[in-house]
Amino acid sequence: MTSHKRYMMCPVDAALALMSGKWKPRILWKLHHFKVLRYSGFKREMPSITHKMLAQQLRELENDGLIIRTMYAVMPPKVEYRLSDLGQTLAPVIDALTTWSFTHETEVRAILERKEPAEVVLSQ
């Protein structure tokens, strides 16, 4: 009989595994801010994201249970995205990151200005 060991994942790693990357935090922030967005709304709010990447990130966030995708049976098709109940529990985290960034804006900008341009996107 083979025994399987279970390893406890660091809680920070677990949370970041669901919402980390270049685009997921922005998508979550946009949904927290706007409440409901259609695909075109994401493209308008995040113009540098590619169609493929946006579709992939939305699909992953939906599969992980952080957002809800609602498709309406109309022509042309209408699809809306919103935070799920689980996604909404991230609101305090998103708000805390926003507050921290605004509170330390001078220091954060100075640090980001020292980084390579490809590493930093200050808008969107």
C-alpha positions in Angstrom: 0.0 0.0 0.0 1.4 3.4 -1.0 0.9 6.2 1.4 0.5 9.7 0.0 1.8 12.5 2.1 -0.1 15.8 2.2 1.9 18.9 2.4 0.5 22.1 3.7 0.8 24.9 1.2 1.7 28.3 2.6 -1.6 30.2 2.8 0.0 33.2 0.9 1.1 30.9 -1.9 -2.3 29.3 -2.1 -4.0 32.7 -2.4 -1.5 33.9 -4.9 -1.8 30.7 -7.0 -5.4 31.7 -7.7 -4.9 35.4 -8.4 -1.4 36.1 -9.4 0.2 37.1 -12.7 0.2 40.1 -14.8 -3.5 40.2 -15.6 -5.6 38.4 -13.0 -5.1 41.1 -10.3 -6.2 43.7 -12.8 -9.2 41.8 -13.9 -10.2 41.3 -10.3 -9.7 44.9 -9.5 -11.7 46.0 -12.5 -14.6 43.7 -11.5 -14.4 45.0 -7.9 -14.5 48.6 -9.2 -17.1 48.2 -12.0 -19.1 45.3 -10.5 -20.1 43.9 -14.0 -18.1 44.0 -17.2 -18.5 42.6 -20.6 -15.6 41.4 -22.7 -15.5 44.7 -24.6 -15.3 46.5 -21.3 -12.2 44.6 -20.3 -10.6 45.4 -23.7 -11.5 49.1 -23.2 -10.1 49.2 -19.7 -7.0 47.1 -20.5 -6.2 47.8 -24.1 -2.8 46.1 -24.1 -4.1 42.7 -23.2 -4.4 40.3 -26.1 -7.7 38.6 -27.0 -6.1 35.2 -26.3 -4.7 36.3 -22.9 -7.9 37.9 -21.8 -10.0 34.9 -22.7 -7.5 32.6 -21.0 -7.4 34.6 -17.8 -11.2 35.0 -17.6 -11.6 31.2 -18.1 -9.0 30.5 -15.4 -10.6 32.9 -12.9 -14.0 31.3 -13.7 -12.7 27.8 -13.3 -11.2 28.7 -10.0 -14.5 30.1 -8.8 -13.4 33.7 -8.4 -15.7 35.2 -11.2 -19.0 34.3 -12.7 -19.6 34.4 -16.5 -23.2 34.9 -17.5 -24.2 34.4 -21.1 -27.5 35.8 -22.4 -29.4 34.1 -25.2 -29.6 37.2 -27.5 -28.1 38.1 -30.8 -25.4 39.2 -30.9 -24.4 37.1 -27.8 -24.0 39.1 -24.6 -21.7 37.8 -21.9 -21.1 39.5 -18.6 -18.5 38.9 -15.9 -18.8 39.6 -12.2 -17.0 38.5 -9.0 -18.4 35.4 -7.5 -19.3 35.2 -3.8 -15.7 33.9 -3.2 -14.3 36.6 -5.4 -16.1 39.2 -3.5 -14.3 38.1 -0.3 -11.2 39.4 -2.0 -12.5 43.0 -1.8 -10.7 43.8 1.5 -7.5 42.5 0.0 -7.9 44.6 -3.2 -8.9 47.6 -1.1 -5.8 47.1 1.2 -3.5 46.9 -1.8 -5.0 50.0 -3.3 -4.7 51.9 -0.1 -1.1 50.7 0.4 -0.2 51.8 -3.1 -1.7 55.3 -2.7 -0.2 55.7 0.8 3.3 54.8 -0.4 3.0 56.2 -3.9 6.2 58.2 -3.9 8.3 55.2 -2.7 6.5 52.8 -5.0 7.0 55.0 -8.0 10.7 55.5 -7.2 11.2 51.7 -6.9 9.3 51.1 -10.2 11.3 53.7 -12.0 14.5 51.8 -11.3 13.1 48.6 -12.9 13.2 47.7 -16.6 10.3 49.2 -18.6 9.2 45.7 -19.6 8.8 44.8 -15.9 6.4 47.6 -15.1 3.0 48.8 -16.4 1.8 51.7 -14.3 -1.6 52.1 -15.9 -4.5 49.9 -16.7 
